[in-house]
């Protein structure tokens, strides 16, 4: 599972940086939710969130499709969440982190 996690992380880091304007502000957090379950949380500048999601979500959908193809080979399920730093701070405050 570590190999798949690293491959998906590398893919996401490479392509996300190519599509956004403020890559120095991007953060990627990966959590293992259980056996064969991963959560990727990409935290971006608020203007970059719209760029990465794309019109009608097409860009984010394409990224998820490629990640799903790689994850399916190893029977791994994943979620990809794309948030702004403000949304992440609000989430952390609600959870008490």
N, C-alpha and C positions, 0 to 999 in steps of 0.2 A: 504494500500500500504506500510505503514511503516513496518508492520510485514513481508511482503514478502521481502522487501529491507533488513531487518535485517537478515532474514534466508539466503538469497543469499550471503550477506556479510560474515556471519559466515562460511558458506560452503567454499567460496572462500579463506578466510583467513586460514582456517584449512588445506585444501588440497594443496594450493600453498606452504605453509611453509614446508609441508612434501616432496615436490618435488624439492626444490631449495637448493643451497649450502650456500647462504647468506641471511637468512630470516631477519636478523637485518636491512638490507638495503631495504627491501620491503615496499612499500607504496601502499595503496589501497584508491582510491578516487571514491566516488559515487556521481553522479549528477542525479537529477530528471529533465528530459527533457520535461515533460508534464504529463498529466494525464495517468497513467499506462505505463509510459516509463522511463526506467532507463539506465544510462551508468555507467559501472564499468571500471575504468582505473587502471590497475595493473602496477606499475612502479618498475622495478627490476634492479639489477646489470646486466650488459650486458651479462655476461656468463650465468646467470640464465634465460635469455629470451629464449635461445635455449633449455634449459632443460625443461622449462614449455610448450613451443610450441610443442616440441617433433619432432620425425622424421616424415616428411611429414605433420606436423600439427595434428597428431593423438591425442596427449595428450590434446592440447587445445580444439580440437573438442569434446573429451570425456567430458571435464569439461563443455563446453558450452551445451552439450546434457543434462547433469544432471541438470544444472541450468535452462534450458528451460523447463524441465518437471515440476520443482517446480514453475516456473513463470507462466506457462500455466494454472495451477490450479486456479490462481487468475487473469487470463486474463491480465498479465503484460508482456510487451515487454522489452527486454534489449539488450544491446551490451556489449561485453567484449573486451577491448583493452589491449594488453600486450606490454609495451614499456620499453626501457632501460632508465636510468636516463638521458643519453645524448640526446636521442630522445625527451624526455619530455622537456628538457631545450631548444632544438631547436624549438619545438612546441610553448612553452611559449614565446620565443623571437619573433617568427613570429606573434603571436597574440598580442604581446605587454603587456603580463602579467608579 
